[in-house]
Amino acid sequence: MAAFEIFKRTFPLTLIVLLLGLVVRSFAQDKPEFRAMWISAYGAGLLTTKEIDDSINAAKLANLNALIVQVRKTGDAHYKSDYEPRAENIPDPKFDPLEYIVKKAHANGLEVHAWINTYKVWAGKTPPKSPNHMFNKHPEWINRNIEGRLDKSGQYALDPGIPGVQQHLFNVYMDVLKKYDVDGIHFDYVRYWSPDFGYSKIAVDRFNKEKGRTGTPKMDDPEWCDWRRARVTDLVRQVYAGATKLKPWVKVTGSVVCSQPCTAEFRDSHPYNLLLQDWERWLREGIIDAVVPMNYKSESDPALAKQFREWIDGMVKWRHGRHAYNGISVRGVDDFVTQVKETRTRGADGVVGFDFGPKSSRATFAEGLRQSVYEKWVPTPPMSWKPSRSSAVIEQPLTDPKQLFDKAIYYASTGNDLDKAIELLKAALDTDPNYAEAHFRLGRCYLRKGMKDQAVAQFKETLELDGEHSGAIAELQTLAGGTATKP
């Protein structure tokens, strides 16, 4: 106590307060939190190597630690899909946006979460060009309202009450997880348009059969609302279980609605009753790792600013030991900074901004975040209920070629055990001899061990399977010149 009295006499009270404030501020900025931005695929930002490089550079400038990148807009794919047609707005027909951004983002310390518009399947007056698009291939799957209308303001969705729809969407999510080293998968549009939708014949017939009813249920019928709400939850549950089995370290998150005032009980809220989206249950049941309520409310309107704060309190109250990241609209640096500070004060686990496309002001915005609320880079907050990537890779059973490949990469890099990596890559190739990347990585392992002949054989095998594999071409050119590169 005496020491503190001397300290008070030596330093003015205002200086003490300032120093304490700096300590608190520094602690807040050093604490792990989710600092992410959504990047839409409707416009620029993800469509070329330059756009992706620019987006990553802006993310680094802002000290972000994650990007949520759109890989499915409306039944199309910004990656190599086995289930849906390639997106029409990617300029280079050979370019894989998701593959490229995962590689570049990871090299720059950024997580990548694959953002998938779930039930939304098309928008516009003309149908998609591809006959394999779900809009063309399965018109019976399109959601319709009680009057038979298929669109909601020119937008179309698949009906969650149809088993075929659910299986197709599950396949889409698992396809991304199997093929790409993403850190997370991210739901969006995982809901109904409004309570008057859900009236496709297949869905209504299924409901009546399960409930022993006939006719067309009224849109506010409690049993009908519960049934439709449960179908959305079914898909979230199925995807979470599939992701956990396939890659238990991958984070499953979702953009969810927090419209209208926040209510005391979630069952009284607008998303629960009018959009049939029970995201509080998903958290309570543990079938999602984090929600991102889209809390796009302006600071300039006192009523909306009040709702913004109340919804932060709601998402924190309803997270049930999981994570809640506050979704904030990118309007300007000042508003965004204010809302980041409110998010921290009220105890949410981080922020996601919408959106981070290449506007002329993006660099200024990123620099503004760096100078105010994101002065230091921090990691994303750990999820105690999930295994770390490294431990999960080691513990996974040796079955699927991709699992074997992932373990091999772990041993070759983190573990620095080339013999184990070679053993695993050979096992992967025993199962799938056409796995070009496994041949290439095996060649790199041989090269590191000084086994040049074996390395050359694997690089040539890679080119037999993928004639444009740049890594194999570069290695063979280097070896032909007599100097091996350092892998």
C-alpha positions in Angstrom: 0.0 0.0 0.0 2.8 2.4 0.9 4.5 1.8 -2.5 1.3 2.6 -4.3 0.9 5.9 -2.3 4.5 6.9 -3.4 3.5 5.9 -7.0 0.4 8.1 -6.8 2.4 11.1 -5.5 5.0 10.6 -8.2 2.6 10.2 -11.2 -0.6 12.3 -11.8 -3.8 10.3 -11.6 -4.6 11.0 -15.2 -1.3 9.4 -16.2 -2.1 6.3 -14.1 -5.5 6.0 -15.8 -3.9 6.3 -19.2 -1.3 3.6 -18.4 -4.0 1.3 -17.1 -6.0 1.9 -20.3 -3.0 1.0 -22.4 -2.5 -2.2 -20.5 -6.2 -3.2 -20.9 -6.1 -2.2 -24.6 -2.9 -4.3 -25.2 -4.4 -7.3 -23.4 -7.5 -7.1 -25.6 -5.4 -7.0 -28.8 -3.2 -9.9 -27.7 -6.0 -12.2 -26.8 -7.0 -14.8 -29.5 -10.1 -13.7 -31.4 -11.6 -14.5 -34.7 -10.8 -11.7 -37.2 -12.2 -12.5 -40.5 -13.8 -11.1 -43.6 -16.3 -12.6 -46.0 -15.2 -12.3 -49.7 -18.0 -12.7 -52.2 -17.6 -14.5 -55.5 -20.3 -12.5 -57.2 -17.8 -9.8 -58.0 -14.0 -9.4 -58.1 -11.8 -10.6 -55.3 -11.6 -14.4 -55.9 -11.7 -14.9 -59.6 -8.1 -14.6 -60.7 -4.6 -15.1 -59.1 -4.1 -11.3 -59.0 -7.4 -10.7 -57.3 -6.7 -13.4 -54.7 -3.1 -12.1 -54.1 -4.5 -8.6 -53.6 -7.2 -9.9 -51.2 -4.6 -11.7 -49.1 -2.3 -8.7 -49.1 -5.2 -6.5 -47.8 -6.0 -9.2 -45.2 -2.4 -9.2 -44.0 -2.3 -5.4 -43.8 -5.4 -5.5 -41.6 -3.9 -8.2 -39.3 -6.8 -10.6 -40.1 -6.4 -14.3 -39.3 -9.1 -15.8 -41.4 -11.0 -15.3 -44.7 -14.4 -16.8 -45.4 -14.4 -17.2 -49.2 -17.5 -17.9 -51.3 -17.1 -21.2 -53.3 -20.8 -21.7 -54.1 -23.2 -18.9 -55.0 -26.2 -20.4 -56.6 -25.7 -24.1 -57.4 -22.4 -23.4 -59.0 -18.8 -24.2 -58.0 -15.7 -22.0 -57.7 -13.7 -25.2 -57.3 -13.4 -28.6 -59.0 -16.8 -30.1 -58.2 -18.1 -33.6 -58.8 -21.7 -32.5 -58.3 -22.2 -29.0 -59.7 -21.2 -27.0 -62.8 -18.4 -24.6 -62.8 -19.3 -21.0 -62.0 -19.8 -19.0 -65.2 -17.9 -15.9 -64.0 -14.4 -17.4 -63.6 -12.4 -16.0 -66.6 -9.8 -18.8 -66.9 -11.4 -22.2 -67.5 -8.5 -24.0 -66.0 -8.1 -21.9 -62.8 -9.2 -23.4 -59.5 -9.9 -20.4 -57.2 -10.2 -22.4 -54.0 -7.0 -24.4 -54.5 -5.1 -21.2 -55.1 -6.4 -19.2 -52.2 -5.9 -22.1 -49.7 -2.3 -22.4 -50.8 -1.5 -18.7 -50.7 -3.5 -17.9 -47.5 -1.9 -20.7 -45.5 1.5 -19.4 -46.6 0.5 -16.1 -45.1 -0.9 -17.3 -41.8 -4.5 -17.0 -42.8 -7.3 -19.6 -42.3 -9.6 -20.3 -45.2 -13.2 -21.2 -44.6 -15.3 -22.3 -47.6 -18.5 -20.3 -47.8 -21.4 -22.2 -49.3 -24.8 -20.8 -50.1 -26.8 -23.8 -49.1 -30.5 -23.8 -50.2 -30.2 -20.8 -52.4 -29.9 -22.2 -55.9 -30.5 -19.5 -58.6 -31.3 -15.8 -59.2 -32.4 -14.1 -62.3 -34.9 -14.1 -65.2 -33.0 -16.7 -67.3 -32.1 -20.2 -66.2 -28.4 -21.3 -65.8 -26.7 -22.5 -69.0 -25.6 -25.9 -67.7 -28.2 -28.7 -68.1 -26.5 -30.3 -65.0 -27.4 -27.4 -62.8 -29.9 -28.4 -60.1 -32.3 -25.6 -61.3 -32.5 -27.4 -64.7 -31.9 -31.0 -63.7 -34.3 -31.2 -60.7 -37.1 -28.6 -61.2 -39.2 -30.6 -58.7 -36.7 -29.7 -56.0 -37.3 -26.0 -56.2 -39.0 -24.6 -53.1 -42.4 -23.0 -53.7 -44.8 -21.0 -51.6 -48.3 -21.9 -50.5 -49.7 -20.2 -53.7 -47.3 -22.2 -55.9 -44.8 -19.4 -56.7 -41.2 -20.6 -57.1 -39.2 -17.4 -56.5 -38.8 -14.9 -53.8 -38.1 -11.5 -55.3 -36.4 -13.3 -58.3 -34.4 -15.7 -56.2 -34.9 -19.5 -56.0 -34.1 -22.0 -53.4 -34.1 -25.8 -52.9 -36.7 -27.2 -50.5 -35.2 -28.6 -47.3 -38.2 -31.0 -47.0 -37.0 -33.1 -49.9 -34.6 -36.0 -49.1 -32.8 -35.8 -52.5 -32.0 -32.1 -51.8 -30.5 -32.9 -48.4 -28.4 -35.7 -49.8 -27.2 -33.6 -52.7 -26.2 -30.7 -50.4 -24.4 -33.1 -48.0 -22.4 -34.4 -51.0 -21.4 -30.8 -52.0 -20.1 -30.1 -48.5 -18.2 -33.4 -48.3 -16.8 -32.9 -51.8 -15.1 -29.6 -50.7 -13.8 -31.2 -47.5 -12.3 -34.2 -49.3 -10.5 -32.3 -52.0 -9.3 -29.1 -50.3 -7.2 -28.3 -47.2 -9.7 -25.8 -45.9 -9.8 -24.8 -42.2 -13.6 -24.6 -42.1 -16.8 -24.9 -44.0 -19.4 -22.2 -43.7 -23.2 -22.4 -44.1 -25.2 -19.5 -45.6 -28.8 -19.4 -46.7 -29.5 -22.4 -44.5 -33.1 -21.5 -43.9 -36.4 -20.9 -45.6 -37.2 -17.6 -47.4 -40.3 -17.1 -45.2 -43.1 -19.1 -43.5 -45.2 -19.3 -46.7 -42.4 -21.4 -48.4 -41.9 -25.2 -48.2 -44.8 -26.3 -50.3 -43.2 -28.4 -52.9 -45.4 -31.5 -53.5 -42.6 -33.9 -52.3 -42.2 -32.1 -49.0 -45.9 -31.7 -48.3 -46.6 -35.4 -49.1 -43.7 -36.4 -46.9 -45.0 -34.3 -44.0 -48.5 -35.7 -44.3 -47.2 -39.3 -44.4 -45.1 -38.8 -41.3 -47.7 -37.0 -39.3 -50.8 -39.0 -40.6 -52.4 -35.9 -42.1 -53.9 -34.9 -45.4 -54.3 -31.6 -47.3 -52.2 -28.5 -47.3 -51.0 -27.3 -43.9 -51.4 -23.6 -43.1 -48.2 -21.7 -43.1 -48.5 -20.9 -39.3 -49.5 -24.4 -38.3 -47.2 -25.1 -35.3 -46.6 -28.8 -36.3 -45.8 -27.8 -39.9 -43.4 -25.0 -38.7 -41.6 -27.4 -36.3 -41.3 -30.0 -39.1 -39.8 -27.6 -41.6 -37.4 -26.1 -38.9 -36.3 -29.6 -38.1 -35.4 -30.3 -41.7 -33.0 -27.4 -41.8 -31.4 -28.7 -38.6 -31.2 -32.2 -40.0 -28.8 -30.9 -42.7 -26.7 -29.0 -40.3 -26.4 -32.1 -38.1 -25.6 -34.4 -41.0 -22.9 -32.1 -42.4 -21.3 -31.6 -38.9 -21.2 -35.4 -38.3 -19.7 -36.0 -41.8 -17.1 -33.3 -41.3 -16.2 -34.5 -37.9 -15.7 -38.0 -39.3 -13.7 -36.9 -42.3 -11.6 -34.1 -40.8 -12.3 -33.6 -37.2 -10.2 -30.5 -36.9 -12.2 -28.6 -39.5 -14.4 -25.8 -38.1 -18.1 -25.9 -39.1 -19.6 -22.4 -38.9 -22.6 -20.6 -40.4 -24.0 -17.2 -41.2 -27.3 -16.9 -39.4 -30.0 -14.3 -39.1 -30.4 -11.8 -36.3 -33.1 -9.6 -37.8 -35.6 -7.4 -35.9 -35.2 -6.8 -32.1 -33.5 -9.4 -30.1 -36.0 -11.2 -27.9 -35.5 -12.6 -24.3 -36.2 -16.1 -25.6 -34.8 -17.4 -28.9 -38.1 -19.1 -29.7 -39.8 -15.7 -29.9 -37.2 -14.3 -32.4 -37.7 -13.4 -36.0 -35.2 -16.0 -37.4 -36.9 -18.8 -35.4 -40.4 -18.0 -36.4 -40.3 -16.4 -39.8 -37.2 -18.0 -41.3 -37.5 -21.3 -39.5 -33.8 -21.2 -38.6 -33.2 -22.6 -35.1 -29.5 -21.7 -34.7 -29.7 -21.6 -30.9 -30.5 -25.3 -31.0 -27.5 -26.0 -33.2 -25.3 -24.5 -30.6 -27.1 -26.2 -27.7 -27.0 -29.5 -29.5 -23.3 -29.1 -30.5 -23.8 -29.6 -34.2 -22.0 -26.4 -35.2 -18.8 -24.9 -33.9 -19.6 -21.2 -34.3 -22.4 -19.0 -35.6 -21.9 -15.6 -37.2 -25.1 -13.6 -36.7 -25.3 -11.1 -39.5 -25.7 -8.1 -37.3 -25.7 -5.5 -40.0 -27.0 -2.5 -38.1 -25.8 1.0 -38.4 -24.4 3.1 -35.6 -26.0 6.2 -37.1 -29.6 5.0 -36.2 -30.0 4.9 -32.4 -32.7 2.2 -32.6 -30.5 0.0 -34.8 -27.4 0.7 -32.7 -29.4 -0.5 -29.6 -30.5 -3.7 -31.5 -26.9 -4.3 -32.5 -25.8 -4.4 -28.9 -28.7 -6.5 -27.7 -28.0 -9.1 -30.4 -24.4 -9.4 -29.2 -25.7 -10.1 -25.8 -28.1 -12.6 -27.3 -25.5 -14.5 -29.3 -23.2 -14.7 -26.2 -26.0 -15.9 -24.1 -27.1 -18.6 -26.6 -23.7 -19.9 -27.7 -23.7 -22.8 -25.1 -20.0 -23.2 -24.8 -19.3 -22.8 -28.6 -18.3 -19.7 -30.4 -20.2 -16.6 -31.6 -18.6 -14.2 -34.1 -20.4 -11.0 -34.7 -21.1 -10.3 -38.3 -20.5 -6.6 -39.0 -21.2 -4.5 -42.1 -18.2 -2.8 -43.7 -19.5 0.8 -44.0 -16.4 2.7 -42.9 -13.5 2.5 -40.5 -15.0 4.5 -37.7 -18.3 2.5 -37.4 -16.5 -0.8 -37.8 -13.9 0.1 -35.1 -16.7 1.1 -32.7 -18.6 -2.1 -33.3 -15.4 -4.2 -32.9 -14.9 -2.6 -29.5 -18.6 -3.3 -28.5 -18.2 -6.9 -29.6 -15.1 -7.3 -27.4 -16.7 -5.5 -24.4 -19.8 -7.8 -24.6 -17.8 -11.0 -24.8 -18.3 -12.4 -28.3 -15.4 -14.4 -29.7 -14.6 -12.3 -32.7 -15.8 -10.4 -35.7 -16.5 -11.1 -39.4 -16.9 -8.2 -41.8 -19.1 -8.1 -44.9 -17.6 -7.7 -47.3 -13.9 -7.5 -48.2 -14.1 -7.1 -51.9 -11.5 -5.0 -53.8 -13.1 -1.6 -53.4 -10.9 1.5 -53.9 -11.1 2.1 -50.2 -10.0 -1.4 -49.1 -6.4 -0.6 -48.4 -7.4 2.5 -46.4 -9.9 0.5 -44.4 -7.4 -2.3 -43.7 -4.8 0.3 -42.5 -7.4 1.8 -40.3 -8.1 -1.5 -38.6 -4.3 -2.1 -38.1 -3.9 1.3 -36.5 -6.8 1.0 -34.1 -8.3 -2.4 -33.1 -6.0 -4.9 -34.9 -2.6 -3.5 -34.1 -1.1 -7.0 -33.6 -1.8 -10.3 -35.3 -3.4 -12.9 -33.0 -4.4 -16.5 -33.6 -8.0 -17.6 -33.9 -9.5 -18.7 -30.6 -9.0 -22.4 -29.8 -12.0 -24.7 -29.8 -11.5 -26.9 -26.7 -14.0 -29.5 -28.0 -12.1 -30.1 -31.3 -8.7 -31.7 -31.8 -5.9 -29.7 -33.2 -5.1 -30.3 -36.8 -1.7 -31.8 -36.0 -3.0 -34.3 -33.4 -6.0 -35.2 -35.5 -3.8 -35.9 -38.6 -1.6 -38.3 -36.5 -4.6 -40.1 -34.9 -6.7 -40.6 -38.0 -7.0 -44.2 -39.2 -5.0 -45.1 -42.3 -7.7 -45.8 -44.8 -8.6 -43.1 -47.4 -5.8 -42.0 -49.9 -6.4 -38.3 -48.9 -6.0 -39.1 -45.2 -2.8 -41.0 -46.0 -1.6 -38.0 -48.0 -2.4 -35.5 -45.3 -0.5 -37.6 -42.7 2.4 -37.9 -45.1 2.6 -34.1 -45.5 2.5 -33.7 -41.7 5.4 -36.1 -41.2 7.4 -34.5 -44.1 7.0 -31.0 -42.8 6.1 -30.7 -39.1 7.5 -34.1 -38.1 10.4 -34.0 -40.5 10.2 -37.8 -40.8 10.8 -38.5 -44.5 10.8 -42.3 -44.2 7.4 -42.2 -42.6 6.1 -39.8 -45.2 7.4 -42.0 -48.0 5.7 -45.0 -46.5 2.4 -43.2 -46.3 2.6 -41.8 -49.8 3.3 -45.2 -51.2 0.3 -46.5 -49.3 -1.9 -43.8 -50.8 -0.7 -44.6 -54.3 -1.3 -48.3 -53.7 -5.0 -47.4 -53.2 -5.1 -44.7 -55.9 -2.3 -45.0 -58.5 -3.6 -41.9 -60.3 -3.1 -39.5 -57.4 -0.9 -37.0 -59.2 -0.1 -34.9 -56.2 0.9 -37.9 -54.1 3.4 -38.9 -56.9 4.8 -35.3 -56.9 5.2 -35.2 -53.1 6.8 -38.6 -53.1 9.3 -37.2 -55.6 10.0 -34.3 -53.3 10.6 -36.6 -50.4 13.0 -38.7 -52.5 14.8 -35.5 -53.6 15.3 -34.4 -49.9 16.9 -37.8 -49.2 19.2 -37.4 -52.2 17.5 -40.2 -54.2 17.5 -38.3 -57.5 16.6 -41.2 -59.9 13.6 -42.1 -57.8 12.6 -38.5 -57.6 12.8 -38.1 -61.4 10.6 -41.2 -61.9 7.9 -39.7 -59.6 8.0 -36.3 -61.3 7.6 -37.9 -64.7 4.7 -40.0 -63.3 3.1 -36.8 -62.1 3.3 -35.3 -65.6 1.8 -38.5 -67.1 -1.3 -37.8 -65.0 -1.2 -34.0 -65.0 0.7 -32.6 -68.0 0.6 -29.1 -66.7 1.8 -29.7 -63.1 4.0 -26.7 -62.6 5.9 -28.2 -59.7 6.9 -31.3 -61.5 7.9 -29.3 -64.6 10.1 -27.0 -62.5 11.8 -29.9 -60.6 12.6 -31.8 -63.8 14.0 -28.6 -65.4 16.2 -28.0 -62.4 17.4 -31.6 -62.2 18.2 -31.5 -65.9 20.4 -28.5 -65.2 22.3 -30.4 -62.5 21.2 -28.4 -59.5 18.4 -29.7 -57.2 16.1 -27.1 -55.6 15.5 -27.2 -51.9 12.0 -28.6 -51.5 
